[in-house]
Amino acid sequence: MRIWGSGKRYRSRLLAYCMAFCTVFVTIAMVTYPKDAFDSAIMGLNLWWNVVFPALLPFFILSEILMGLGVVHFIGVLLEPLMRPIFNVPGVGAFAMSMGLASGYPMDAVITCKFRKNQLCSAVEAERLLSFTNTADPLFMVGAVAVGMFGMPELGATIALAHYISSFFVGIIFRFHGRDRDNYTQEGPVVRGNIIIRAFRALYNARQEDKRSPGQLLGDAVKSSMNTILLIGGFIIVFSVFIRIMTIVGITDILTAMFAAMLGVIGYSASLAPALVSGLLEIDLGTLAASQAVAPLDQKVVIVSAIIAWSGLSVHGQVASIVIESGIRMIPYMVGRLLHAVLAAGITVLLLGPGEQFTKLLVLPVSMNIAQSNTWSLWLTRIEQTTYQIGILLSIMIALSIAVHLCREIYGYVKR
């Protein structure tokens, strides 16, 4: 026990020294290369203001209001029969999953953190939920990557399918995560009765417990959402500067050589190594570099799928800033992202090979040309498509959950 404690103190001390050294190093580099730091900060600010801010803020506010009104509790009761057996998370996880699938990073992290603070899930359930629901949105994969970067809309179905199928598998694998810390037991009392009545009762009880007036609820939702969106903006700017500093001092060259050796082992072009380095840090830069690499198309698409699933340390930093105060650990999340990247790459290989005919049937229509659209029209289109996708996802999941509940009720009645 004494040895373990000593080792723990040693690791803590080593981590403190490393963090201090890295911070001093980045600060000196910013002073040495002020123009590069300034330009990269402006680039990160433009990305946040033109894309992230208008795309995510309405949904942050919406999720806060839905929780205050008890709608999330209503959905949680309806979807408990579906989410618990498959992913071992409470029914409210379906709301986080649908919002994350449709709205992209880091929407699910915000919602999961709210669940944890409101005691709608345990810490280990939040870790399971975060491991597979923090996904990229379809508009980014189809519009920005397939159309904007590759100029091939037909690749959108392949990339999106690989991303979501692999995310589903990650959720199934992570249902076994933290079983020793799990408070939920399958042997607990089974709640019977009309599931729809129980859902409305949960909505009413949650609204009674909240007790905020509609005006106060809206004001609190706006204030909380603005704090979150500003936090995300700060991380985007910091990582934009950090990536530029790493490029200037030559750290990215070392990482490129390492990734080139790894790619050579699996028979992939070494020209994709810079894309992996960029994708390790930031998703947009990584996917763009992969699409422009001099390599076979199938290899570029596989690397892009892995980068999107990994999501980049910039997104990881945003997620950490959001969830760390709620007691959710980041190690399971990062393990889930790594597993997601490997599975997404493997499924992409299958979809480009044996499953190619299947993906051709699911080519998604692109309703707009992103290159010719201004920020306002892109924002409106994103809001419209995301709202529609969330509604469709929740409707399908609620129908499936009610069907599962009815089957259980019939089986229990016949058994009695």
N, C-alpha and C positions, 0 to 999 in steps of 0.2 A: 504493500500500500504506500509506503514511504517512497519507493522507487518511482511508482506511477505519479505520485504527487510532484516529485522532483522533475520528472520528465515533462509533466504538464506545465510547470512553471518555466522550464527551459524553452518549450515551444512558444509559450506566451511572450517570453522575453525576446526570442528570435523574431517573432512576428512584429513586435513593436519596433525593433531595430530596422527591419526590412521596410516597414511602412514609412518610418521617418526618413530613411535613406532615399526611397523612391520619390517622396514628396519634395525633398531638397533637390534631387536630381531634375525633376520636372520643372521646378521653380527656376533653377539656374538656366535650364535650356530655354525657357520662355523669355528670360532676360537676354540671353545670348541671341535668340532668333525672334525678336519682337514682331517683325512683319509677318512671318509665317504663323505665329501664334494668333495674331490679330485676324488674319485672313481666314484661318480655319475656324476661329470663333464666330466670325460673320457667317461662314457657310453653315455652321451648326444652328445659328440663330435663324437664318432664312428657312432651313428645313423645319425647325420647330414652329415658326410663325405661319408659314405658308401651307404646311401639310398636317403636322401633329396637332396643333392648337385647334383649328376649325374642325378636324376630323374626329377628335376624341372628346372634346369638352362637352358637346351636347349629350353624349352617352354617359359620361361621368355624372352629369346632373340628373339625367333620367334614372340611372341606377340608384342614386341616393333617394330620389322621390319614391321610386317603386318600393324600396325597402321601408321607408317611413310610412307608406300607405298600407303595408302588409301584403302587397302583391307577391313579393318574393316568398313569404311564408305560405301563401296560397299555392304557388307553384311547387314549393318544397313538399307539401303533403301529397300533391297529385303525382309527383315524379319519384317519390321514395321507393315504390315497388320496382322501378326500373334501374335507378342509379345504385341502390344498395347491393343487389346481387351481382351486378356487372363490375362496378368500380369500387365498391365498399366505401361510398361516400353518401352523405345525406341527400335528400331529394333537391334541396336548394342548389346543389352543385350543378344541376341541369341549367339553371339560369346563368351561372357563371360560364358554363361550357358554351352555351348558345351565344352569349355576348362576346366571349373570347373568339369563337370561330368566325363570327360575322364582323367584329370590329378590329380584331388583331391586337398586337402588342401595344401596351401592357394592360389592356382593359381587364383581363381576368385577374391579374394581380391585385388591382384596386378592389374588385368585387370580393375576391377571396379574403382580403384583409378586412373588409367590412363584415363579412360573415364571422370571422374569428372574433372581432371586437364585440359583435352583438351576440356571441355565444351560440351561433347557429351551427357551428361545427367545432370539433376539437382541433388541436394543433396538428396532430398526425393526419387527420382527415383533410385539413387545409394543405398539407404538404402533398398528399396524394392528388388532390384536386389541381394544385398548381403545376404538378409534373406533366400533365397531359392536356390541359385546357388553354394554356398560354400559347396560342398559335397565331400564325400570320392570317391576314384576312384575304378573301378571294379576290378583291379588287386589286390588291398589290400583286398577287401571283399571276393573275390573268392579264390585268391591264398594264401594270408597271413592268413586270418581268417578261412575260410571254410576248406582249405586243410592243411595249416601249423599248425593251433591251434587245430581244431576239428578233423582233419583227415577224413573229410566227404565232398567230393566235391559237393555232391548233395545239401548241405546247402547253397551253394553260390548263387543259383537262388533265394532262399527265402530271404536271407539277402539283396541282391542287389535290388530285386523288392520292398521290403518294404521300403528301403532307398529312392529310386527314386520316387515311387508313393507318399510317404508322403512329399517329397520335392516339388513335383508338387502341392499338396494341400496347403502347406505353401505359395507358390507363389500366388495362387489364393486368399487366405485369406489376404495376405499382399498387394494385389492390392488396398485395401481400406486404407492402412496406409498413413497418412500424406496428406489426401485430402485437408485440409485447407491450406497447404503449396505448393500445386501443381500448377505449372505454366501452365501445359498443359490443354487445354479445348477441349472437344469433339465438341464444336461448332465452332472450328477454320476452316479455309479454307481447303477444301479437295483437295489434289494434285492429278490431273488426268494425264493420258498419259501413255506411255509404261514404265512399272516399270523397265525393264532391261536397257533401255536407260538412265533413271534417275539414276540407280545404277552406270553405267559406268561414267556418268557425275559427280557424287559425288566422285568417285574414282579419276578422273582426277583433280577436283578442290582441293581435299585434298592434292594430291601430289604437286600441284602448290603452295599451301600455305606453305607446309613444307620446300621446297627449299633446303634440305640437299642433298649432293651427296651420292651415294651408300656407299662409303667408310666411310664417316662421320656418316651416319645412322647406319651402322654396329658397328662402334666404340662406338657410344653413347648407342646403345642397349646393348652391352657387359658391358660397365661401369655401366649403370643403373641396369642391372640384377645382376651383382656381388654385388653391394651395397645392393640390396634386399635380396639376398641369404645369405650374411654375417649377415644381421639383423635377419633373420629367425634362423640362426645357433646360434646366441647369445641367443635368446629366448629359444631355445631347451635346451641349456646347463643350463641356469638359472633355468628353471622349473624342470629340472632333479635334480639339487641340492636342490631346494625348496621342492620337493616331499620327498626326502630322509630326510631332516631336519624335516619335519612334522611327518614322521614315527618315527624318533628317539625320539622326545619330547612327543609323545603320542597323538598328535592332531588327527591323523587318527583313533585312538581307539574310540574317542568321536564320530566322524562322522560315524564310523562303527555301533555303538550302535543305532544312530539315523536312519540310513538306514535299520538296521535289524527290528526296530519297524515298519517302513513304509512297508517293504516287508511282515511282518506278517499280516498287515491289508488286503492285497490283496491275501493272501494265498500262498506266494512264500517262498522258503527256505531262512532262515537267512544266510546260507553259501555264498550267493551271495552278501552280504553287503560289504565285502572287495573289491569285483570287482567294485561295484558302487563308492566306495571312490576313488579307483585308476582311474576309468574312469572319475570321476568328474575333475580330474587334468590332466590326460594324456591318450589318446585314445589307444595306443598300450598296455600299462600296464594294462588298464582296460579290454580290450578284452581278453588278455592272462589270467588274473585272473579269468574271467568268464568262460572261456573254461575249466579251471582246477578245478573249484568248484565242490564240492560233492552235486549235485542237479539234478533234472530231466532235460533231454536234451532240452525239449521245453522251460523250464524256462530259461535255460542258453542262448538259441538263442534269446529269447525276450530281455533279459538284454543286450546282445551284440548289438542288433539292436539299442536299446536306447543309448548305449554308443557311437556307431559310429555316430549316428545323432547328439548327443550333441557335440562330437569331443574333449572335454576336454579344460580346462582353458589354457593349453599350446598353443593350436591352437588359442584360443581366443586372447591370448597375441600377437601371431604373426600377426593376423589380425589387432589388434589395432595399432601395431607399423607401419603397412603399410598404413592404411586408415585415421588415426587420423589427419594427416596434411592436408587432403583434405576436412575436414569439415563434414565427414560422422560420425554420432553418433553410439556408440557401443551398447546402450541400445536396440534399435530395433533388432540389430543383435543377441544379447543374448536371447531376447524374442523369436525370430525366431528359434534359436537352441533348446530352451526348448520345444517349440511347435513341432518342428521336432522330437525330442526324444519321446514325448508322442504319436504322430501319428505313428511313425515307430514301436514302441512297439505294439500298437493296431493292425496295419496291419499285423505284424508278427504273432500275435495270430490267425488272420483270415487265413493267408496263411498256417500255420501249422495245421489248423483245416479244415474248409469247403473248402479252396482253395488249399489243398494239391495236388489234382490230377492235377490242373492247373500248379503248380510249377514244377511238375515232367516232364511236356512237355518242360520246359524251362531250364533244367539242363545244365549249361554251360560247354563245354569241357575245360579241363585244359591242356594246351599245354606243360607244363613243370613242373617238380618237384622242387619247390623252395628250399627244403632242400638240394638237390644235385647240385644246380646251384651256380656258383661263382658270385661275384658282377658284373663282366663285362658282362656275359651272361644275368643276370637279368636286367641290365641296358639297353642292346640292345633290349631285349624282351619287356620291358616296353615302350621304345621309339616307337618300331614298332606297338605294340598294341594300344597305345594311339593315334598315328597319324591316324591309321585306324579308330578308334572309333570317333575321331573328324570329319574326313571326312564324315563318314556315318551319324552322327548326323546332321551336317550342310546340307548335301544333302537332307535328309528327311525334315528338317525344311524349307529349301528354296522351295522345291516342294510344301509343304503344304501352304506356304505363297503366292506363286504365284497363286495357285488354289483359295485361299481366295480373292486375288486381282482381279482375272478374274471374279469371281462370283459377286463381288461388281460392277465391271465395266458393266457387263451384266445387273445387276439389275438396275443400274443407267440409262443405255441406254433405257431399257424397260420402266422405270418410266417416262423418259422425252418424 
